[in-house]
């Protein structure tokens, strides 16, 4: 199988510590992280992905807003430059330990955080990064 991810969730995964919008969202996120941890490849998608799935039943899911698409564009640019490969819809790759370590190092330095500006989780992610990514689930 393949984990479908939108580009900005590549950044969110770096600091995921089991907190989320709802218990259903968190349970789903844990499953996605488990699949990635087992080496399942990522498929970059445009729009809602496997992490967004529980949110799609809401009356006005934020994952369909233009702000989420803007975050995707910024994250795709920054993560693609870091990894040396395009991060766009249709691209597949595995998030291995080396890639995650490089992404976390640059994230904690603030170099890939443009997509994070204005996000309601910014402070939590900053604290997780500042604490050395302790208790992250991936």
Secondary structure, DSSP 8 states (H G I E B T S, - for coil): -EEEE-TTHHHHGGG--S--SSHHHHHHHHHHHHHHHTT-EEEE-SS--TTTGGGGGSTT-GGGSHHHHHHHHHHHHHHHHHHTS--STT-EE---HHHHHHHHHHHHTTTT-GGGTT-TTHHHHHHHHHTTTTT---
